[in-house]
Amino acid sequence: MASAANALIASGATALTVCGSSISGSLTVAGSTGPVSIGGSACANQISGSVSISNNTRGVTYTYNTSSGSVTITNNGGGFTYSHDKATGTVTLNNNT
C-alpha cells in the first residue's frame, strides 16, 4: 500500500490512477484530460480528509474508497462511476456525464 503524508493534489494531469493508497489529508483532482481512476474492488483507498474531483474530461471512476471528510465530485465528462464508497461527511455528486 502506498501512502501520502499530506494532501494529494493533481491538476491538469493527462491521466491519474490512485490504487490501494493511504492519504493522510485531502484528495483534489481537477482539469485532467485523461481518465481518472480512484480506487477499485482490488485497490481501495483510505483518505483522511475531504475529496474534491472536478472539471475532468475523460471519465471519472471513484469506487471502494473510504473518506473521513466530505466527497464532492462535480462537472466531469466522459463517463462517471461512483459505488461502494464510505464517507463520514456530505457526498455531493453533480453534473457528471
JOSUL-V528015 format. One record per residue. N is the residue number from 1. PHI is phi in whole degrees, 0 to 359 (999 if undefined). D_FIRST is the distance of its C-alpha to the first C-alpha in whole Angstrom. Layout:
n & phi & d_first
N & PHI & D_FIRST
N & PHI & D_FIRST
This chain:
n & phi & d_first
1 & 999 & 0
2 & 278 & 4
3 & 220 & 7
4 & 239 & 10
5 & 285 & 13
6 & 227 & 15
7 & 297 & 16
8 & 249 & 15
9 & 235 & 18
10 & 235 & 19
11 & 230 & 23
12 & 72 & 25
13 & 292 & 22
14 & 281 & 23
15 & 188 & 20
16 & 212 & 17
17 & 230 & 14
18 & 238 & 11
19 & 223 & 8
20 & 64 & 5
21 & 249 & 5
22 & 242 & 7
23 & 247 & 10
24 & 269 & 13
25 & 160 & 16
26 & 276 & 17
27 & 239 & 16
28 & 231 & 20
29 & 228 & 20
30 & 215 & 24
31 & 70 & 26
32 & 290 & 24
33 & 259 & 26
34 & 237 & 24
35 & 297 & 22
36 & 242 & 19
37 & 234 & 16
38 & 242 & 14
39 & 86 & 12
40 & 153 & 14
41 & 298 & 14
42 & 252 & 12
43 & 210 & 9
44 & 296 & 10
45 & 243 & 9
46 & 249 & 10
47 & 240 & 13
48 & 266 & 15
49 & 174 & 18
50 & 276 & 20
51 & 235 & 19
52 & 226 & 22
53 & 232 & 22
54 & 209 & 25
55 & 59 & 28
56 & 261 & 26
57 & 252 & 28
58 & 243 & 26
59 & 104 & 24
60 & 229 & 22
61 & 241 & 19
62 & 228 & 18
63 & 221 & 17
64 & 60 & 15
65 & 248 & 14
66 & 238 & 14
67 & 235 & 16
68 & 269 & 18
69 & 227 & 21
70 & 282 & 23
71 & 236 & 22
72 & 234 & 24
73 & 234 & 24
74 & 219 & 28
75 & 58 & 30
76 & 251 & 28
77 & 239 & 29
78 & 88 & 29
79 & 115 & 27
80 & 209 & 25
81 & 226 & 23
82 & 223 & 22
83 & 198 & 21
84 & 58 & 19
85 & 251 & 18
86 & 232 & 19
87 & 219 & 20
88 & 276 & 22
89 & 257 & 24
90 & 291 & 26
91 & 249 & 25
92 & 238 & 27
93 & 234 & 28
94 & 223 & 31
95 & 56 & 32
96 & 253 & 29
97 & 235 & 31
